[in-house]
Amino acid sequence: MIIGVPKELKPDEYRVGLVPAGVKALCEEGHTVYIEAGAGEGSGISDQEYEDAGAHILEDPAEVWARADLIIKVKEPIPVEYERLREGQILFTYLHLAPAPELTRE
């Protein structure tokens, strides 16, 4: 499976959906992992640490979304990310739907 981890865009969100140990485990099982450049900075994780674990670093967030079958995020997508989701793509994240009912319709 091709897995993508974009940088979180919500204000004051510094976590990342996947740490290097998770990347390593997934890559050892034959999966491909794309990480958006800088996605781990808020958690103190460098792009180099992700590369050392087997991930590919992509500068363009749209490319991370376009290449991945599975997107791993911490928070729900924000409007700029809606258009990046595509039919059949899996989104693994926390969804806080009560304050954002439009997410149930997009």
Biopython code that builds the backbone (N, CA, C, O; Angstrom):
import numpy as np
from Bio.PDB.StructureBuilder import StructureBuilder

atoms = [
    (1, "MET", "N", (0.851, -1.173, 0.000)),
    (1, "MET", "CA", (0.000, 0.000, 0.000)),
    (1, "MET", "C", (0.894, 1.232, 0.000)),
    (1, "MET", "O", (2.007, 1.208, 0.525)),
    (2, "ILE", "N", (0.402, 2.288, -0.585)),
    (2, "ILE", "CA", (1.111, 3.565, -0.589)),
    (2, "ILE", "C", (0.460, 4.464, 0.455)),
    (2, "ILE", "O", (-0.739, 4.738, 0.402)),
    (3, "ILE", "N", (1.265, 4.910, 1.395)),
    (3, "ILE", "CA", (0.780, 5.671, 2.546)),
    (3, "ILE", "C", (1.350, 7.078, 2.494)),
    (3, "ILE", "O", (2.537, 7.268, 2.226)),
    (4, "GLY", "N", (0.499, 8.064, 2.752)),
    (4, "GLY", "CA", (0.929, 9.452, 2.761)),
    (4, "GLY", "C", (0.662, 10.109, 4.102)),
    (4, "GLY", "O", (-0.372, 9.881, 4.728)),
    (5, "VAL", "N", (1.611, 10.929, 4.531)),
    (5, "VAL", "CA", (1.474, 11.664, 5.788)),
    (5, "VAL", "C", (1.715, 13.146, 5.495)),
    (5, "VAL", "O", (2.861, 13.583, 5.388)),
    (6, "PRO", "N", (0.633, 13.916, 5.366)),
    (6, "PRO", "CA", (0.806, 15.352, 5.140)),
    (6, "PRO", "C", (1.073, 16.090, 6.448)),
    (6, "PRO", "O", (0.797, 15.580, 7.534)),
    (7, "LYS", "N", (1.604, 17.278, 6.325)),
    (7, "LYS", "CA", (1.811, 18.146, 7.483)),
    (7, "LYS", "C", (0.451, 18.630, 7.968)),
    (7, "LYS", "O", (-0.414, 18.964, 7.158)),
    (8, "GLU", "N", (0.257, 18.670, 9.275)),
    (8, "GLU", "CA", (-1.000, 19.165, 9.836)),
    (8, "GLU", "C", (-1.109, 20.671, 9.609)),
    (8, "GLU", "O", (-0.139, 21.405, 9.801)),
    (9, "LEU", "N", (-2.290, 21.126, 9.202)),
    (9, "LEU", "CA", (-2.495, 22.532, 8.866)),
    (9, "LEU", "C", (-3.313, 23.303, 9.890)),
    (9, "LEU", "O", (-3.323, 24.533, 9.871)),
    (10, "LYS", "N", (-3.992, 22.604, 10.776)),
    (10, "LYS", "CA", (-4.808, 23.307, 11.776)),
    (10, "LYS", "C", (-3.906, 24.115, 12.702)),
    (10, "LYS", "O", (-2.836, 23.647, 13.092)),
    (11, "PRO", "N", (-4.333, 25.324, 13.056)),
    (11, "PRO", "CA", (-3.536, 26.150, 13.971)),
    (11, "PRO", "C", (-3.283, 25.434, 15.303)),
    (11, "PRO", "O", (-4.162, 24.763, 15.845)),
    (12, "ASP", "N", (-2.088, 25.591, 15.800)),
    (12, "ASP", "CA", (-1.674, 25.028, 17.091)),
    (12, "ASP", "C", (-1.668, 23.503, 17.133)),
    (12, "ASP", "O", (-1.724, 22.922, 18.217)),
    (13, "GLU", "N", (-1.603, 22.851, 15.993)),
    (13, "GLU", "CA", (-1.486, 21.394, 15.952)),
    (13, "GLU", "C", (-0.053, 21.056, 15.557)),
    (13, "GLU", "O", (0.375, 21.345, 14.440)),
    (14, "TYR", "N", (0.679, 20.447, 16.474)),
    (14, "TYR", "CA", (2.095, 20.176, 16.255)),
    (14, "TYR", "C", (2.411, 18.687, 16.131)),
    (14, "TYR", "O", (3.555, 18.304, 15.884)),
    (15, "ARG", "N", (1.392, 17.859, 16.302)),
    (15, "ARG", "CA", (1.616, 16.415, 16.208)),
    (15, "ARG", "C", (1.695, 15.986, 14.747)),
    (15, "ARG", "O", (1.365, 16.745, 13.835)),
    (16, "VAL", "N", (2.139, 14.761, 14.556)),
    (16, "VAL", "CA", (2.234, 14.176, 13.223)),
    (16, "VAL", "C", (1.590, 12.795, 13.288)),
    (16, "VAL", "O", (1.634, 12.129, 14.322)),
    (17, "GLY", "N", (0.998, 12.374, 12.184)),
    (17, "GLY", "CA", (0.233, 11.138, 12.169)),
    (17, "GLY", "C", (1.034, 9.855, 12.261)),
    (17, "GLY", "O", (0.485, 8.809, 12.605)),
    (18, "LEU", "N", (2.327, 9.916, 11.960)),
    (18, "LEU", "CA", (3.145, 8.703, 11.943)),
    (18, "LEU", "C", (4.575, 9.072, 12.335)),
    (18, "LEU", "O", (5.142, 10.025, 11.799)),
    (19, "VAL", "N", (5.147, 8.333, 13.252)),
    (19, "VAL", "CA", (6.526, 8.580, 13.681)),
    (19, "VAL", "C", (7.467, 7.649, 12.913)),
    (19, "VAL", "O", (7.011, 6.681, 12.303)),
    (20, "PRO", "N", (8.776, 7.928, 12.934)),
    (20, "PRO", "CA", (9.710, 7.095, 12.176)),
    (20, "PRO", "C", (9.638, 5.600, 12.490)),
    (20, "PRO", "O", (9.815, 4.785, 11.584)),
    (21, "ALA", "N", (9.389, 5.219, 13.729)),
    (21, "ALA", "CA", (9.283, 3.788, 14.048)),
    (21, "ALA", "C", (8.136, 3.145, 13.276)),
    (21, "ALA", "O", (8.250, 2.007, 12.821)),
    (22, "GLY", "N", (7.030, 3.872, 13.131)),
    (22, "GLY", "CA", (5.907, 3.372, 12.347)),
    (22, "GLY", "C", (6.245, 3.279, 10.872)),
    (22, "GLY", "O", (5.851, 2.328, 10.195)),
    (23, "VAL", "N", (6.974, 4.265, 10.375)),
    (23, "VAL", "CA", (7.427, 4.240, 8.978)),
    (23, "VAL", "C", (8.284, 3.005, 8.740)),
    (23, "VAL", "O", (8.090, 2.280, 7.764)),
    (24, "LYS", "N", (9.228, 2.774, 9.638)),
    (24, "LYS", "CA", (10.126, 1.627, 9.490)),
    (24, "LYS", "C", (9.347, 0.321, 9.460)),
    (24, "LYS", "O", (9.598, -0.534, 8.610)),
    (25, "ALA", "N", (8.408, 0.162, 10.379)),
    (25, "ALA", "CA", (7.608, -1.068, 10.433)),
    (25, "ALA", "C", (6.804, -1.262, 9.151)),
    (25, "ALA", "O", (6.724, -2.374, 8.630)),
    (26, "LEU", "N", (6.213, -0.190, 8.647)),
    (26, "LEU", "CA", (5.430, -0.290, 7.412)),
    (26, "LEU", "C", (6.315, -0.615, 6.215)),
    (26, "LEU", "O", (5.957, -1.448, 5.384)),
    (27, "CYS", "N", (7.468, 0.040, 6.127)),
    (27, "CYS", "CA", (8.382, -0.215, 5.010)),
    (27, "CYS", "C", (8.919, -1.642, 5.051)),
    (27, "CYS", "O", (9.095, -2.268, 4.006)),
    (28, "GLU", "N", (9.179, -2.158, 6.245)),
    (28, "GLU", "CA", (9.654, -3.540, 6.377)),
    (28, "GLU", "C", (8.617, -4.543, 5.885)),
    (28, "GLU", "O", (8.966, -5.657, 5.496)),
    (29, "GLU", "N", (7.352, -4.155, 5.900)),
    (29, "GLU", "CA", (6.277, -5.021, 5.408)),
    (29, "GLU", "C", (5.989, -4.787, 3.926)),
    (29, "GLU", "O", (5.050, -5.363, 3.377)),
    (30, "GLY", "N", (6.795, -3.939, 3.279)),
    (30, "GLY", "CA", (6.664, -3.738, 1.839)),
    (30, "GLY", "C", (5.831, -2.548, 1.415)),
    (30, "GLY", "O", (5.577, -2.369, 0.224)),
    (31, "HIS", "N", (5.402, -1.733, 2.360)),
    (31, "HIS", "CA", (4.617, -0.550, 2.023)),
    (31, "HIS", "C", (5.546, 0.602, 1.640)),
    (31, "HIS", "O", (6.719, 0.621, 2.013)),
    (32, "THR", "N", (5.005, 1.550, 0.897)),
    (32, "THR", "CA", (5.720, 2.766, 0.528)),
    (32, "THR", "C", (5.123, 3.911, 1.327)),
    (32, "THR", "O", (3.902, 4.046, 1.407)),
    (33, "VAL", "N", (5.979, 4.737, 1.920)),
    (33, "VAL", "CA", (5.511, 5.839, 2.757)),
    (33, "VAL", "C", (6.062, 7.161, 2.231)),
    (33, "VAL", "O", (7.269, 7.323, 2.049)),
    (34, "TYR", "N", (5.149, 8.100, 1.993)),
    (34, "TYR", "CA", (5.511, 9.459, 1.596)),
    (34, "TYR", "C", (5.170, 10.396, 2.749)),
    (34, "TYR", "O", (4.063, 10.361, 3.287)),
    (35, "ILE", "N", (6.127, 11.226, 3.118)),
    (35, "ILE", "CA", (5.955, 12.202, 4.190)),
    (35, "ILE", "C", (6.125, 13.591, 3.585)),
    (35, "ILE", "O", (7.075, 13.833, 2.841)),
    (36, "GLU", "N", (5.216, 14.494, 3.899)),
    (36, "GLU", "CA", (5.399, 15.873, 3.455)),
    (36, "GLU", "C", (6.580, 16.486, 4.204)),
    (36, "GLU", "O", (6.709, 16.311, 5.416)),
    (37, "ALA", "N", (7.431, 17.197, 3.489)),
    (37, "ALA", "CA", (8.585, 17.850, 4.108)),
    (37, "ALA", "C", (8.129, 18.711, 5.284)),
    (37, "ALA", "O", (7.198, 19.507, 5.162)),
    (38, "GLY", "N", (8.787, 18.543, 6.401)),
    (38, "GLY", "CA", (8.476, 19.330, 7.589)),
    (38, "GLY", "C", (7.318, 18.817, 8.417)),
    (38, "GLY", "O", (6.965, 19.436, 9.420)),
    (39, "ALA", "N", (6.716, 17.702, 8.029)),
    (39, "ALA", "CA", (5.541, 17.200, 8.750)),
    (39, "ALA", "C", (5.840, 16.881, 10.210)),
    (39, "ALA", "O", (4.957, 17.004, 11.059)),
    (40, "GLY", "N", (7.054, 16.478, 10.512)),
    (40, "GLY", "CA", (7.385, 16.100, 11.875)),
    (40, "GLY", "C", (8.022, 17.190, 12.716)),
    (40, "GLY", "O", (8.300, 16.979, 13.896)),
    (41, "GLU", "N", (8.255, 18.353, 12.123)),
    (41, "GLU", "CA", (8.974, 19.414, 12.838)),
    (41, "GLU", "C", (8.337, 19.783, 14.173)),
    (41, "GLU", "O", (9.043, 19.960, 15.166)),
    (42, "GLY", "N", (7.018, 19.900, 14.209)),
    (42, "GLY", "CA", (6.337, 20.283, 15.446)),
    (42, "GLY", "C", (6.486, 19.265, 16.552)),
    (42, "GLY", "O", (6.312, 19.582, 17.728)),
    (43, "SER", "N", (6.810, 18.036, 16.172)),
    (43, "SER", "CA", (7.024, 16.960, 17.146)),
    (43, "SER", "C", (8.507, 16.678, 17.365)),
    (43, "SER", "O", (8.869, 15.713, 18.038)),
    (44, "GLY", "N", (9.360, 17.521, 16.796)),
    (44, "GLY", "CA", (10.795, 17.341, 16.968)),
    (44, "GLY", "C", (11.387, 16.241, 16.114)),
    (44, "GLY", "O", (12.439, 15.697, 16.450)),
    (45, "ILE", "N", (10.725, 15.900, 15.004)),
    (45, "ILE", "CA", (11.191, 14.830, 14.122)),
    (45, "ILE", "C", (11.637, 15.454, 12.802)),
    (45, "ILE", "O", (10.874, 16.178, 12.163)),
    (46, "SER", "N", (12.860, 15.175, 12.403)),
    (46, "SER", "CA", (13.398, 15.749, 11.167)),
    (46, "SER", "C", (13.031, 14.901, 9.950)),
    (46, "SER", "O", (12.703, 13.721, 10.065)),
    (47, "ASP", "N", (13.096, 15.532, 8.794)),
    (47, "ASP", "CA", (12.891, 14.793, 7.548)),
    (47, "ASP", "C", (13.923, 13.673, 7.422)),
    (47, "ASP", "O", (13.611, 12.589, 6.930)),
    (48, "GLN", "N", (15.147, 13.937, 7.867)),
    (48, "GLN", "CA", (16.205, 12.927, 7.790)),
    (48, "GLN", "C", (15.847, 11.682, 8.598)),
    (48, "GLN", "O", (16.132, 10.564, 8.168)),
    (49, "GLU", "N", (15.232, 11.861, 9.751)),
    (49, "GLU", "CA", (14.824, 10.705, 10.558)),
    (49, "GLU", "C", (13.802, 9.861, 9.804)),
    (49, "GLU", "O", (13.840, 8.631, 9.861)),
    (50, "TYR", "N", (12.896, 10.521, 9.103)),
    (50, "TYR", "CA", (11.921, 9.784, 8.294)),
    (50, "TYR", "C", (12.607, 9.065, 7.139)),
    (50, "TYR", "O", (12.293, 7.912, 6.845)),
    (51, "GLU", "N", (13.538, 9.743, 6.489)),
    (51, "GLU", "CA", (14.267, 9.099, 5.388)),
    (51, "GLU", "C", (15.058, 7.898, 5.891)),
    (51, "GLU", "O", (15.082, 6.852, 5.242)),
    (52, "ASP", "N", (15.700, 8.044, 7.036)),
    (52, "ASP", "CA", (16.464, 6.930, 7.615)),
    (52, "ASP", "C", (15.569, 5.734, 7.922)),
    (52, "ASP", "O", (16.028, 4.592, 7.905)),
    (53, "ALA", "N", (14.294, 5.992, 8.202)),
    (53, "ALA", "CA", (13.332, 4.921, 8.492)),
    (53, "ALA", "C", (12.756, 4.307, 7.220)),
    (53, "ALA", "O", (12.073, 3.285, 7.274)),
    (54, "GLY", "N", (13.037, 4.941, 6.058)),
    (54, "GLY", "CA", (12.582, 4.380, 4.790)),
    (54, "GLY", "C", (11.566, 5.199, 4.033)),
    (54, "GLY", "O", (11.137, 4.797, 2.952)),
    (55, "ALA", "N", (11.166, 6.348, 4.574)),
    (55, "ALA", "CA", (10.160, 7.188, 3.904)),
    (55, "ALA", "C", (10.781, 8.001, 2.776)),
    (55, "ALA", "O", (11.989, 8.235, 2.737)),
    (56, "HIS", "N", (9.918, 8.419, 1.867)),
    (56, "HIS", "CA", (10.274, 9.357, 0.807)),
    (56, "HIS", "C", (9.691, 10.706, 1.211)),
    (56, "HIS", "O", (8.525, 10.787, 1.596)),
    (57, "ILE", "N", (10.490, 11.761, 1.127)),
    (57, "ILE", "CA", (10.046, 13.102, 1.500)),
    (57, "ILE", "C", (9.601, 13.838, 0.243)),
    (57, "ILE", "O", (10.324, 13.882, -0.752)),
    (58, "LEU", "N", (8.404, 14.416, 0.299)),
    (58, "LEU", "CA", (7.873, 15.193, -0.819)),
    (58, "LEU", "C", (7.629, 16.623, -0.361)),
    (58, "LEU", "O", (7.086, 16.849, 0.720)),
    (59, "GLU", "N", (8.024, 17.577, -1.174)),
    (59, "GLU", "CA", (7.845, 18.994, -0.846)),
    (59, "GLU", "C", (6.399, 19.449, -1.014)),
    (59, "GLU", "O", (5.915, 20.273, -0.238)),
    (60, "ASP", "N", (5.715, 18.924, -2.011)),
    (60, "ASP", "CA", (4.373, 19.379, -2.374)),
    (60, "ASP", "C", (3.308, 18.553, -1.646)),
    (60, "ASP", "O", (3.200, 17.349, -1.877)),
    (61, "PRO", "N", (2.521, 19.186, -0.769)),
    (61, "PRO", "CA", (1.492, 18.414, -0.059)),
    (61, "PRO", "C", (0.479, 17.769, -1.003)),
    (61, "PRO", "O", (-0.003, 16.670, -0.731)),
    (62, "ALA", "N", (0.154, 18.436, -2.100)),
    (62, "ALA", "CA", (-0.799, 17.860, -3.054)),
    (62, "ALA", "C", (-0.264, 16.556, -3.633)),
    (62, "ALA", "O", (-1.036, 15.647, -3.938)),
    (63, "GLU", "N", (1.044, 16.463, -3.784)),
    (63, "GLU", "CA", (1.646, 15.238, -4.308)),
    (63, "GLU", "C", (1.545, 14.097, -3.296)),
    (63, "GLU", "O", (1.343, 12.944, -3.678)),
    (64, "VAL", "N", (1.682, 14.412, -2.019)),
    (64, "VAL", "CA", (1.518, 13.384, -0.978)),
    (64, "VAL", "C", (0.114, 12.795, -1.073)),
    (64, "VAL", "O", (-0.059, 11.576, -1.080)),
    (65, "TRP", "N", (-0.886, 13.672, -1.146)),
    (65, "TRP", "CA", (-2.279, 13.220, -1.247)),
    (65, "TRP", "C", (-2.513, 12.450, -2.545)),
    (65, "TRP", "O", (-3.201, 11.429, -2.538)),
    (66, "ALA", "N", (-1.956, 12.919, -3.644)),
    (66, "ALA", "CA", (-2.199, 12.299, -4.952)),
    (66, "ALA", "C", (-1.592, 10.907, -5.056)),
    (66, "ALA", "O", (-2.167, 10.035, -5.708)),
    (67, "ARG", "N", (-0.464, 10.685, -4.439)),
    (67, "ARG", "CA", (0.221, 9.395, -4.559)),
    (67, "ARG", "C", (-0.330, 8.326, -3.621)),
    (67, "ARG", "O", (-0.199, 7.133, -3.898)),
    (68, "ALA", "N", (-0.940, 8.736, -2.526)),
    (68, "ALA", "CA", (-1.274, 7.796, -1.451)),
    (68, "ALA", "C", (-2.634, 7.127, -1.613)),
    (68, "ALA", "O", (-3.608, 7.744, -2.044)),
    (69, "ASP", "N", (-2.671, 5.844, -1.252)),
    (69, "ASP", "CA", (-3.933, 5.106, -1.125)),
    (69, "ASP", "C", (-4.534, 5.352, 0.256)),
    (69, "ASP", "O", (-5.752, 5.334, 0.430)),
    (70, "LEU", "N", (-3.661, 5.582, 1.232)),
    (70, "LEU", "CA", (-4.048, 5.803, 2.626)),
    (70, "LEU", "C", (-3.379, 7.082, 3.111)),
    (70, "LEU", "O", (-2.161, 7.230, 3.011)),
    (71, "ILE", "N", (-4.178, 8.002, 3.637)),
    (71, "ILE", "CA", (-3.661, 9.232, 4.233)),
    (71, "ILE", "C", (-3.784, 9.106, 5.748)),
    (71, "ILE", "O", (-4.851, 8.784, 6.270)),
    (72, "ILE", "N", (-2.680, 9.361, 6.447)),
    (72, "ILE", "CA", (-2.688, 9.324, 7.908)),
    (72, "ILE", "C", (-2.479, 10.741, 8.422)),
    (72, "ILE", "O", (-1.467, 11.377, 8.129)),
    (73, "LYS", "N", (-3.453, 11.229, 9.195)),
    (73, "LYS", "CA", (-3.404, 12.564, 9.785)),
    (73, "LYS", "C", (-3.781, 12.471, 11.261)),
    (73, "LYS", "O", (-4.302, 11.455, 11.719)),
    (74, "VAL", "N", (-3.510, 13.540, 11.990)),
    (74, "VAL", "CA", (-3.942, 13.628, 13.381)),
    (74, "VAL", "C", (-5.345, 14.227, 13.442)),
    (74, "VAL", "O", (-6.223, 13.683, 14.111)),
    (75, "LYS", "N", (-5.556, 15.330, 12.756)),
    (75, "LYS", "CA", (-6.825, 16.064, 12.812)),
    (75, "LYS", "C", (-7.589, 15.919, 11.501)),
    (75, "LYS", "O", (-7.040, 15.521, 10.474)),
    (76, "GLU", "N", (-8.877, 16.257, 11.574)),
    (76, "GLU", "CA", (-9.732, 16.197, 10.390)),
    (76, "GLU", "C", (-9.212, 17.157, 9.316)),
    (76, "GLU", "O", (-8.552, 18.148, 9.628)),
    (77, "PRO", "N", (-9.513, 16.856, 8.051)),
    (77, "PRO", "CA", (-9.079, 17.756, 6.982)),
    (77, "PRO", "C", (-9.732, 19.128, 7.130)),
    (77, "PRO", "O", (-10.848, 19.253, 7.635)),
    (78, "ILE", "N", (-9.019, 20.141, 6.683)),
    (78, "ILE", "CA", (-9.581, 21.487, 6.627)),
    (78, "ILE", "C", (-9.971, 21.753, 5.178)),
    (78, "ILE", "O", (-9.548, 21.015, 4.288)),
    (79, "PRO", "N", (-10.770, 22.792, 4.918)),
    (79, "PRO", "CA", (-11.305, 23.000, 3.569)),
    (79, "PRO", "C", (-10.287, 22.923, 2.431)),
    (79, "PRO", "O", (-10.609, 22.372, 1.378)),
    (80, "VAL", "N", (-9.094, 23.443, 2.595)),
    (80, "VAL", "CA", (-8.112, 23.392, 1.512)),
    (80, "VAL", "C", (-7.723, 21.948, 1.175)),
    (80, "VAL", "O", (-7.264, 21.671, 0.068)),
    (81, "GLU", "N", (-7.906, 21.037, 2.125)),
    (81, "GLU", "CA", (-7.560, 19.632, 1.890)),
    (81, "GLU", "C", (-8.711, 18.826, 1.291)),
    (81, "GLU", "O", (-8.481, 17.734, 0.773)),
    (82, "TYR", "N", (-9.933, 19.331, 1.347)),
    (82, "TYR", "CA", (-11.079, 18.574, 0.827)),
    (82, "TYR", "C", (-10.861, 18.162, -0.618)),
    (82, "TYR", "O", (-11.126, 17.019, -0.991)),
    (83, "GLU", "N", (-10.378, 19.090, -1.431)),
    (83, "GLU", "CA", (-10.217, 18.807, -2.860)),
    (83, "GLU", "C", (-9.108, 17.794, -3.120)),
    (83, "GLU", "O", (-9.037, 17.224, -4.209)),
    (84, "ARG", "N", (-8.259, 17.568, -2.154)),
    (84, "ARG", "CA", (-7.169, 16.604, -2.327)),
    (84, "ARG", "C", (-7.629, 15.170, -2.096)),
    (84, "ARG", "O", (-7.028, 14.232, -2.618)),
    (85, "LEU", "N", (-8.692, 14.998, -1.315)),
    (85, "LEU", "CA", (-9.250, 13.661, -1.103)),
    (85, "LEU", "C", (-9.878, 13.159, -2.392)),
    (85, "LEU", "O", (-10.501, 13.923, -3.129)),
    (86, "ARG", "N", (-9.712, 11.882, -2.656)),
    (86, "ARG", "CA", (-10.329, 11.337, -3.863)),
    (86, "ARG", "C", (-11.123, 10.076, -3.513)),
    (86, "ARG", "O", (-10.880, 9.426, -2.496)),
    (87, "GLU", "N", (-12.050, 9.764, -4.363)),
    (87, "GLU", "CA", (-12.887, 8.589, -4.152)),
    (87, "GLU", "C", (-12.013, 7.342, -4.059)),
    (87, "GLU", "O", (-11.104, 7.149, -4.866)),
    (88, "GLY", "N", (-12.294, 6.510, -3.081)),
    (88, "GLY", "CA", (-11.553, 5.273, -2.887)),
    (88, "GLY", "C", (-10.326, 5.412, -2.001)),
    (88, "GLY", "O", (-9.745, 4.410, -1.585)),
    (89, "GLN", "N", (-9.930, 6.636, -1.712)),
    (89, "GLN", "CA", (-8.783, 6.872, -0.841)),
    (89, "GLN", "C", (-9.229, 6.696, 0.615)),
    (89, "GLN", "O", (-10.344, 7.073, 0.978)),
    (90, "ILE", "N", (-8.366, 6.132, 1.429)),
    (90, "ILE", "CA", (-8.670, 5.909, 2.839)),
    (90, "ILE", "C", (-8.069, 7.046, 3.659)),
    (90, "ILE", "O", (-6.903, 7.401, 3.486)),
    (91, "LEU", "N", (-8.870, 7.606, 4.542)),
    (91, "LEU", "CA", (-8.411, 8.658, 5.443)),
    (91, "LEU", "C", (-8.439, 8.109, 6.863)),
    (91, "LEU", "O", (-9.502, 7.752, 7.372)),
    (92, "PHE", "N", (-7.277, 8.041, 7.503)),
    (92, "PHE", "CA", (-7.159, 7.556, 8.876)),
    (92, "PHE", "C", (-6.829, 8.756, 9.748)),
    (92, "PHE", "O", (-5.706, 9.260, 9.727)),
    (93, "THR", "N", (-7.822, 9.215, 10.523)),
    (93, "THR", "CA", (-7.661, 10.413, 11.333)),
    (93, "THR", "C", (-8.751, 10.471, 12.390)),
    (93, "THR", "O", (-9.693, 9.678, 12.374)),
    (94, "TYR", "N", (-8.614, 11.407, 13.296)),
    (94, "TYR", "CA", (-9.701, 11.714, 14.218)),
    (94, "TYR", "C", (-10.646, 12.670, 13.503)),
    (94, "TYR", "O", (-10.206, 13.672, 12.941)),
    (95, "LEU", "N", (-11.923, 12.371, 13.520)),
    (95, "LEU", "CA", (-12.918, 13.258, 12.920)),
    (95, "LEU", "C", (-13.774, 13.852, 14.030)),
    (95, "LEU", "O", (-14.418, 13.123, 14.785)),
    (96, "HIS", "N", (-13.778, 15.148, 14.122)),
    (96, "HIS", "CA", (-14.615, 15.859, 15.082)),
    (96, "HIS", "C", (-15.771, 16.455, 14.283)),
    (96, "HIS", "O", (-15.716, 17.611, 13.862)),
    (97, "LEU", "N", (-16.805, 15.665, 14.080)),
    (97, "LEU", "CA", (-17.871, 16.029, 13.149)),
    (97, "LEU", "C", (-18.925, 16.950, 13.741)),
    (97, "LEU", "O", (-19.578, 17.677, 12.993)),
    (98, "ALA", "N", (-19.112, 16.947, 15.030)),
    (98, "ALA", "CA", (-20.157, 17.791, 15.618)),
    (98, "ALA", "C", (-19.952, 19.272, 15.318)),
    (98, "ALA", "O", (-20.913, 19.941, 14.937)),
    (99, "PRO", "N", (-18.741, 19.816, 15.473)),
    (99, "PRO", "CA", (-18.569, 21.237, 15.177)),
    (99, "PRO", "C", (-18.390, 21.526, 13.687)),
    (99, "PRO", "O", (-18.355, 22.691, 13.291)),
    (100, "ALA", "N", (-18.275, 20.497, 12.861)),
    (100, "ALA", "CA", (-18.049, 20.699, 11.426)),
    (100, "ALA", "C", (-18.910, 19.736, 10.615)),
    (100, "ALA", "O", (-18.372, 18.837, 9.968)),
    (101, "PRO", "N", (-20.241, 19.902, 10.632)),
    (101, "PRO", "CA", (-21.117, 18.962, 9.933)),
    (101, "PRO", "C", (-20.880, 18.909, 8.424)),
    (101, "PRO", "O", (-21.269, 17.940, 7.773)),
    (102, "GLU", "N", (-20.244, 19.941, 7.862)),
    (102, "GLU", "CA", (-19.967, 19.916, 6.422)),
    (102, "GLU", "C", (-19.039, 18.758, 6.048)),
    (102, "GLU", "O", (-19.021, 18.328, 4.895)),
    (103, "LEU", "N", (-18.271, 18.251, 7.013)),
    (103, "LEU", "CA", (-17.397, 17.115, 6.730)),
    (103, "LEU", "C", (-18.191, 15.851, 6.424)),
    (103, "LEU", "O", (-17.669, 14.940, 5.782)),
    (104, "THR", "N", (-19.421, 15.782, 6.864)),
    (104, "THR", "CA", (-20.245, 14.608, 6.574)),
    (104, "THR", "C", (-20.844, 14.673, 5.180)),
    (104, "THR", "O", (-21.394, 13.688, 4.688)),
    (105, "ARG", "N", (-20.739, 15.830, 4.546)),
    (105, "ARG", "CA", (-21.325, 16.001, 3.217)),
    (105, "ARG", "C", (-20.287, 16.108, 2.114)),
    (105, "ARG", "O", (-20.628, 15.960, 0.940)),
    (106, "GLU", "N", (-19.061, 16.355, 2.448)),
    (106, "GLU", "CA", (-18.014, 16.541, 1.428)),
    (106, "GLU", "C", (-17.493, 15.209, 0.960)),
    (106, "GLU", "O", (-16.609, 15.157, 0.105)),
]
sb = StructureBuilder()
sb.init_structure("model")
sb.init_model(0)
sb.init_chain("A")
sb.init_seg("    ")
for serial, (resi, resn, name, xyz) in enumerate(atoms, 1):
    if name == "N":
        sb.init_residue(resn, " ", resi, " ")
    sb.init_atom(name, np.array(xyz, "f"), 0.0, 1.0, " ", f" {name:<3s}", serial, name[0])
structure = sb.get_structure()
